[in-house]
């Protein structure tokens, strides 16, 4: 039989030797996915936080099929009606003056596009700054811009990226007050821009809330402080909103939630309604790419563009930003109450349906409960709920609850009930 071991490589093994078999999904509808044995799961991962609208929404499917009948593929040096429609729509909902749009098919290349545009607009610069626990993809350029990848063999040929410290309200340095730590990290950021790198800096690139790096939300003072530093130092600010965009925080964009407008926004995941699409929004005052500087054969894939337009219109029509905000308040209240009973829960994080809990073995030492986190996932599968995990290779100790934004309150409640049950079981079974 075949077992997927990565996105691009397969291996064949005798049945008796296959371990940790992946779930073989055969169908998805709304907040549910189904495996080849007919089992139903509530999908609290929204398939890598991508199905903001819910899986296989008929409006998205119909829009993509209609587009396929018209034109399925067009080279990037041609326009199509759907390209113009989606670009106009993104211009309507974009933060600030971000009216320039570039497309690709996954978030890593979206981050690369943002980096390229930053270097184009700061031609003397040779550096990008990211945050220590930031994550921006697994392509050649973005792997070097992300939190350290174990045994990364590609470092010799990756771009010059410098990681700087960031505040972590749950694990502040030296037990500092979160606001004091925010001020310290801002000072270190500006110090790094001025004299911590060799040559000018093109951009600071950051996730508004760190996803794979630990679901870390910063004090609001940090967001505004980064914007002010970038303005003072003539450095562009890039928000990587691949995970936070399109309603996930209860607003269309995280930049709206934090009231800080970047120069470039990277988007992806939730825009396509399950179809692959990503890209950037850029301030209209920035110089755009010249011919040949940024062009991907399938970068503006018409079925994905049609699916994206239908997705955005459905998010607006169904009031999913407001629903996500309401679900987030409910989930946070439930988890805070659960925290009073379940000692494994060290911290509860939101906002909106960007929800996570950090599991610890001891609330005083905050020792990460990594094995327990993997057990939560495993036992959740047995009870019919797919919870998200943080990082890969067993490095994380977070459980993520990020279902589609249109999940019913009943299903969200059921998912949290299962989480409560498995945490209780794990606590009872531990030595």
N, C-alpha and C positions, 0 to 999 in steps of 0.2 A: 504494500500500500504506500501511498505518498503522504508525507507529513511536511507541511511548510515549516522551514526553519528560518527563513528571512523573506524579504519581499522579492528576491530575485533568484533564490537558490532552493532546490529541492533535493531530498535524498530518499532513497528507497530502502526500507528496512523490513525484516521479518516481523510479523505481527507481534510475536512474543517479546520483542526487544523495544517496542515503541513505548516511551514513557511520556507522561504529561501531555497526552494527546490533546491537540487544540480542538475546540468546538467547531464542527463543520456546519456553518450557517447556510440554510437553503432558502430562507424567506424572511422578509422584514416588513412590518406594517406599523406605522405610528410609533408607539413606545415599546413595541415588542419585536424580538427576533426569534427565529425558530431553527432548531438543528435538524440533522438528517434522521434523528430518531423521533421526530415529532414533538420534542420538548419545547415549551414556551418560556421565554425569559423576558423580564422587564429590563430594558437596556438603559442602565444608569450611566453608560459611557457615551450614548448617542453616537456610537462608532467613532471613537477618537474625537468626541466633542464636535462632530460634523453635522449631524442631523438635528439642527436647531428646530427645524420645522416638523420633525418626525419623519420616519422612514417611508419612502415610496408615496409621498403625498400625491394624490391624483392630479392636482393642478400642475405640479412639477413634471410628472410623467407625461401628461398630455402636451405640455409646452415643448418638451424635448422631442417627442415623437413628431409633432407638427413641424418643428424645425428640421428634423431629419428628412422629412418629405420635401422641404424646400431646398435646402443646401446643407450638406453634412460637414463639408470641409472647405476652408478658404485660406489661401496663403496670407501671411501677415501684411503683405503690401497691398491687400485689397480691403475695402470696407464691405460690411454687410449690414442690412437693416437692423438685425438684432444686435450687432456690435454698437451701432449708434444709439439704439434704444437703451441698452444697459448702461452705456457710458453716460448718457443724459441722466438716467435714474441715479447712478452713483454720485454724479455731480450734485443732485438735489439733496441727497442725504449725507454728503461728505462733511467731515468736521472743517470748520473755518473756511479757508479759500482753496481747499484741495480739489481743484477742478481738472487736473491732469490725471489720466488713468492709464495704467499699463497692466497687461494680462499675462498670466502663465498658468500652469496646471497644478502646481503644488506650492505649499508655503515656503519651503526651502529656497526655491527659485524666486519667490516673491521677496524674501529677505535679501537675496543676492542682487535683485534688481534695485532695491532700495540702496544698498551699499554702492552699486555702480553709479546711481544718480547722485549720491552724495559726493563721490569722488569727482564726478563730472563738474559739479558746482563748486567744488573746492579743489581746483586743479593742482595746487601746490601741496595738498595734504597727502599723507601716506599712512594714516592711522585711523582705526575705528575703535571706539571704546564701548564695551558692553559690561554688564553687571556679572558678578562672580557666579551667581546661580542662574543666570539667564539661559534660555534655550531658543535657538533660532533655526534649527534644522539639522539635517544630516548630509547635505551636499558637501562638496570639497571645501567651499568657502565658509559655509555656515557651521560646519562641524567645529572649525576653529574659533567661531564666534560664540559657541555654546559652552555650558558648564563642562568641566573636563570629562572627556570620554575616556573610559579605562583603556589603557594601552593603545592610544591613538597612534597609528602608524603613518599618518598623513601630515604631521606637523611640519616637516621640512618644506612642503610646497603649499602651505596655507598662508592666507594674507595676514598682515600685521594687525593683530587684535590685542588690546590690553583690557584685562578685566579689572574692575574696581569694586571695592566693598559696597554693600548696600545695607540698609537697615533691615532687621528681622525682629518684629515686635515680640515674637515668642521666645527667641533666643538672642536677646540683645548683648552686645559686647560688654563684658565686665559688669553685667547686671545694670546697664545704663537705662535711664528713662527713655522710652521710644523717641520722644522729640529730641532729646539730647543726642541720641545715636543718629537720628536723621541729620541733625546739624553737622555732626562729625563726618558722616559719609559725604555730605555735600561739599564740605571743605576738602576732603580727600579727592573728590572728583575734580574740583577746580584746580587743585594742586597738580593732579596728574595731567590735566590738559595743558597747564602752563609749563611744567618742567619734569613731568614723569614719563614722557615719551620723546622719541627722537623725531622732531619735526611737527608740523601742524596736524591737527585732528580734523577729519572730515565730518564725523557725526558721532553722537552718542546714540546707541540703539538699545532699547529696553522694552520688555513686556510690561504693560501696566500692572498686571498681576502675573507673577512667575508661574508657569504651568508645570512643566516637567521638573523644574528645579525645586519645587516644594510648595507650590500654591501660596506664595508669599505676597501679601498685600502690604504696601508701604504706608507710613503716615502721610496724610495729605500734604504736609509741608514738603515732603521729599519731591513730589511731582512738580509742584510750583517752583521749588528751588532748582531742580534740574533745568526747567525751562528758562529760568532767569540766568543761570550759568551759561547755557548754550548761547543765549542772546548776547551776553557780555563778551564771550570769547569768540563769537563769530562761528560757532559750530552748529551744524544742523541736528535736529532732534528727530529720531525715528521711533515711532511706536509700533511694535510688532503686535498687531491685534488679530493674529491668526486664530487664537483661541477665544479672545474676549469680544470680538466683533459680532454684529448682527443680533443684538438683543440679549446676549448671554448674561450681562450684568444688570439687566433691567432697563438699559438704555441701548440705543442702536450701536453706540461706540463707547468704549471705556473712557476715551478722552472727554466725552460729554459728561460722564459720571464724575470724573475728577476735575472737570473744568480747566483742562490744560490742552491746548491744541498743538500737536507736533507739526513739523514741516512735511513729514512723509509718514503715511500710515501703510503698513503691510496688512493685507487681508487674505483670507482663505477659509478653509474648512466650512463654516456654516453658510457661506454665500451660495453654494451650489446645490443645496437640497439633496445631497448625495452624489452629485456629479463633480468631477474634478475641476476646480477653478481657484485661482489665487491671483495676486497681483499687488499693485500699489496705487495709492492716491497721493498726489504731490501738490504742494502749494503752487498756485498759478504763477508765482513770481520766479520759480526755479526754471533754469534752462532744461529743456527736455532732450531726449536722445536724438542724435542725428541718424540718418539712414545707415543701417548696418550695425549700429551700436547695441541694439536690443531687439531681436526678432527671433521668435521660436515658431517652427513650422506649425505646430498644433496649439500655440499659445492662446489663440482666440477661437477655440473650438466652438462652432456655432451651437451644437446641442447643449453644451455647458453654459453658454451665455444665455440661452433661452431658459434653461432651468434656473439660473441665478435670478433673472428678472422675475420669474414666477415666484421664486422663494421670497425675494424682498417684498413683492406686492402682497404675498400671503402673510408675512410677518406683520406688515402694517395693517392689513385688513382684519386679521385675527387678534390684534392688540397683544402680540406676544411679548413685547417689551414689558408691558404692564403685568402680564401673567407671570413672567419670569421674576419680576420684583416681588410679587405677592408670594409665589412659591418659595422664594429665597427667605422671606421673613418667617414663613411657616417652618421650613426645614431648619433654620437656625434656632428657632425656639425649641423645636423638638430635640435637636442635638444638644443644646445647652442643658435641657432637662436630663437627657440621657447621660451627659457628662457627670451629673451629680451621683449617678449610680454605677457607671462603668469606669473603673479606674484606668483602663487602657486609653481612654480619650484624654489626651493632653491639651488639645486646642481645637476650637471650632472656627472654621473660616468660610466666608462668603465674599461678596454680595451676590444677589440674584441667584441664578442657578449655576453659579461658579462655586460650588459648595465642596468642602473637604474637611476631614478631621485628621489630625496628626496623632498617631498612636505611639505611646511611650510605655516602657516597662516600669518606670518610676517617675512620678510627677515632680519630684524634687531634683533628681539628677537629669531628667528628661532623656534618658537613654532610649534611642529609637527602637521601637518594637517591629523589627523588619519581618521576622518569621510570623508574628501574629498578623501582620498586614496581609501576607500571602495566604494565611489561613482564612482571613475574612473573605478574600476573593474566592477561595476554593469552596468554602462552606456556603457562600452566597450562591454560587453556581448550583450547588446541590438543592438549594431552596428556590431556585428559579429567578434569581436576581443577579445581573452582571454589574458589579461595582468596578470603578476605575482604580488604577494604582498609579503611584508616582515613581518616575524613573523606571529603568529597566535593569535586568540582571540582578534583581532582588536588592537593589540599592535603596529603595524608598521605604518610607513608613507612613505614607498617607493613603487614605481611602477617599476616593472622589465620588461625589454624587452629582453627576451632570447629565441628566436625562434630556430628551427633547423638551423645548420650552412649552410645548402644548400638552405635556403629560397631564393627566387628570389628577386632581388632588387625592382621589382614592388610590391611584397607583403609586403616587409619591408616598402616601401614608403607609401603604403596604411595604414598599421598599425600605422605609425607615424602620418598620416593625421587624423586618428580616434582619436588618443591620443590628438592631438591639438584641435580637435572639442570638445571633452568631457571636457577638461580643460577649454575651453572658456565658455561652457555651465554652468559648476559648478561655475566659477567666477562670471558669470552674475546672477546666482540664489542665491548666498550667501547673507545673510543680510548685 
